[in-house]
Amino acid sequence: MFKECERTGAPLTAARHNRGPSTEIGRGTDAKGNEISGQKRRRLARMRREQTRGRWRSKAERNLAHGLGEVRRLASALDLSDSVRDQACQLFRSAQNEDLLRGRSIEAIAAATVYGACRCNGRSRLVDDVSEMARVAESRVTSHERLQIAERRAGPSR
């Protein structure tokens, strides 16, 4: 009697700050490829600007989006599987939730989470490979990775 609900679009993923659903407002043509009028182009420009302003609710969400983008970039550059990439994204989220980003660079924490996910999954990636791709000093990657390990061992004691 009732039709089962279906979701369309790209699959949801942990690799995006909002789990994946997003909308992009087009530019100079409509859906059929026809040119649009100047009035409609100006309206779309206003809509794009407002969408950009409203994309993030807080600095934390903007930092999360930046960090997850960096994790995705590193995972792609190191040719890692989607499961390792998603695990690294989860590690980055937990690092942010445990307030480990304060006073540290997002790039270094992202590199540390990628390195940690590689180690957890038995992937042989040297820390200098990860740090070179992340353009971060090797010592910062290892120190941030040790910090995350210590936080995980300490557990949710906060």
C-alpha positions as a printed NumPy array, in Angstrom:
array([[  0.   ,   0.   ,   0.   ],
       [  2.688,   2.523,   1.013],
       [  5.667,   3.07 ,  -1.184],
       [  8.988,   2.597,   0.577],
       [ 10.855,   5.871,   1.077],
       [ 13.858,   6.29 ,  -1.163],
       [ 16.658,   8.772,  -0.916],
       [ 18.173,  10.203,  -4.086],
       [ 21.502,  11.824,  -4.693],
       [ 25.002,  10.929,  -3.625],
       [ 25.388,   8.543,  -0.697],
       [ 25.925,   9.984,   2.771],
       [ 29.526,   9.812,   3.926],
       [ 31.544,  10.59 ,   7.045],
       [ 34.089,  12.364,   4.856],
       [ 31.942,  15.51 ,   4.604],
       [ 31.19 ,  17.89 ,   7.455],
       [ 27.43 ,  17.649,   6.883],
       [ 27.521,  13.938,   5.975],
       [ 27.185,  14.662,   2.263],
       [ 24.   ,  16.357,   1.107],
       [ 24.709,  19.662,  -0.585],
       [ 23.29 ,  21.996,  -3.193],
       [ 25.136,  24.058,  -5.755],
       [ 23.455,  27.027,  -7.402],
       [ 24.391,  27.21 , -11.077],
       [ 25.803,  30.156, -13.008],
       [ 25.055,  31.168, -16.589],
       [ 22.738,  28.502, -17.989],
       [ 19.55 ,  26.727, -16.953],
       [ 19.129,  22.944, -16.63 ],
       [ 18.719,  22.559, -20.398],
       [ 21.862,  24.567, -21.174],
       [ 20.043,  27.712, -22.391],
       [ 21.33 ,  31.164, -21.497],
       [ 19.441,  32.932, -18.727],
       [ 18.458,  36.588, -18.568],
       [ 20.481,  39.21 , -16.734],
       [ 17.771,  39.666, -14.092],
       [ 17.734,  35.942, -13.314],
       [ 21.585,  35.853, -13.279],
       [ 21.626,  38.63 , -10.65 ],
       [ 19.017,  36.765,  -8.576],
       [ 21.113,  33.58 ,  -8.734],
       [ 24.21 ,  35.552,  -7.702],
       [ 22.349,  36.849,  -4.621],
       [ 21.163,  33.327,  -3.803],
       [ 24.732,  31.956,  -4.148],
       [ 26.058,  34.675,  -1.84 ],
       [ 23.423,  33.953,   0.825],
       [ 24.029,  30.223,   0.537],
       [ 27.757,  30.76 ,   1.084],
       [ 27.074,  32.904,   4.15 ],
       [ 24.67 ,  30.377,   5.628],
       [ 26.694,  27.256,   4.92 ],
       [ 28.367,  27.115,   8.345],
       [ 26.675,  27.735,  11.673],
       [ 29.91 ,  28.21 ,  13.606],
       [ 33.682,  28.405,  13.337],
       [ 33.856,  24.84 ,  14.634],
       [ 31.761,  23.631,  11.698],
       [ 33.912,  25.602,   9.256],
       [ 37.069,  24.106,  10.81 ],
       [ 35.525,  20.648,  10.565],
       [ 34.815,  21.167,   6.867],
       [ 38.388,  22.376,   6.285],
       [ 39.881,  19.47 ,   8.236],
       [ 37.771,  16.82 ,   6.531],
       [ 38.693,  18.297,   3.159],
       [ 42.355,  18.01 ,   4.111],
       [ 41.852,  14.392,   5.22 ],
       [ 40.151,  13.6  ,   1.893],
       [ 42.993,  15.267,  -0.023],
       [ 45.653,  13.321,   1.882],
       [ 43.797,  10.01 ,   1.521],
       [ 43.512,  10.565,  -2.214],
       [ 47.175,  11.577,  -2.578],
       [ 48.3  ,   8.519,  -0.6  ],
       [ 45.914,   6.257,  -2.56 ],
       [ 44.069,   5.009,   0.528],
       [ 40.818,   3.065,   0.482],
       [ 37.468,   4.661,   1.289],
       [ 37.214,   2.753,   4.566],
       [ 40.585,   4.089,   5.774],
       [ 39.598,   7.585,   4.653],
       [ 36.288,   7.374,   6.531],
       [ 38.056,   6.091,   9.647],
       [ 40.484,   9.028,   9.447],
       [ 37.513,  11.382,   9.135],
       [ 35.935,   9.835,  12.242],
       [ 39.234,  10.283,  14.098],
       [ 39.306,  13.94 ,  13.051],
       [ 35.733,  14.433,  14.267],
       [ 36.545,  12.852,  17.619],
       [ 39.684,  15.001,  17.923],
       [ 37.557,  18.094,  17.397],
       [ 34.894,  16.885,  19.842],
       [ 37.588,  16.305,  22.472],
       [ 38.855,  19.864,  21.881],
       [ 42.265,  18.76 ,  20.566],
       [ 42.265,  21.304,  17.724],
       [ 42.613,  24.354,  19.936],
       [ 46.077,  25.85 ,  19.445],
       [ 47.084,  23.314,  16.801],
       [ 47.038,  23.449,  13.034],
       [ 44.181,  21.734,  11.259],
       [ 46.593,  20.362,   8.653],
       [ 48.777,  18.689,  11.302],
       [ 45.791,  17.112,  13.073],
       [ 44.421,  15.903,   9.709],
       [ 47.797,  14.368,   8.829],
       [ 47.965,  12.702,  12.252],
       [ 44.499,  11.191,  11.833],
       [ 45.396,   9.83 ,   8.376],
       [ 48.621,   8.37 ,   9.759],
       [ 46.751,   6.877,  12.73 ],
       [ 44.096,   5.321,  10.473],
       [ 46.848,   3.796,   8.325],
       [ 48.503,   2.311,  11.407],
       [ 45.199,   0.937,  12.742],
       [ 44.507,  -0.809,   9.441],
       [ 48.004,  -2.187,   8.869],
       [ 48.676,   0.045,   5.87 ],
       [ 52.385,   0.636,   5.454],
       [ 52.705,   4.395,   5.182],
       [ 55.773,   6.11 ,   6.56 ],
       [ 55.239,   9.193,   8.668],
       [ 57.519,  11.174,   6.333],
       [ 55.275,  10.252,   3.359],
       [ 52.219,  11.566,   5.186],
       [ 53.994,  14.686,   6.45 ],
       [ 55.387,  15.434,   2.989],
       [ 51.919,  15.196,   1.401],
       [ 50.43 ,  17.321,   4.2  ],
       [ 53.269,  19.859,   3.998],
       [ 53.66 ,  19.598,   7.786],
       [ 56.788,  18.838,   9.818],
       [ 57.172,  15.154,  10.651],
       [ 57.597,  15.933,  14.347],
       [ 54.205,  17.668,  14.472],
       [ 52.465,  14.701,  12.859],
       [ 53.96 ,  12.221,  15.323],
       [ 53.332,  14.421,  18.369],
       [ 49.682,  15.013,  17.387],
       [ 49.226,  11.298,  16.717],
       [ 50.622,  10.465,  20.182],
       [ 48.264,  13.048,  21.675],
       [ 45.277,  11.403,  20.   ],
       [ 46.354,   7.951,  21.19 ],
       [ 46.65 ,   9.264,  24.74 ],
       [ 43.166,  10.804,  24.521],
       [ 41.671,   7.544,  23.236],
       [ 43.285,   5.57 ,  26.069],
       [ 42.069,   8.087,  28.639],
       [ 38.512,   7.582,  27.413],
       [ 35.516,   9.898,  27.894],
       [ 36.523,  11.144,  31.334],
       [ 35.7  ,  14.797,  30.66 ]])
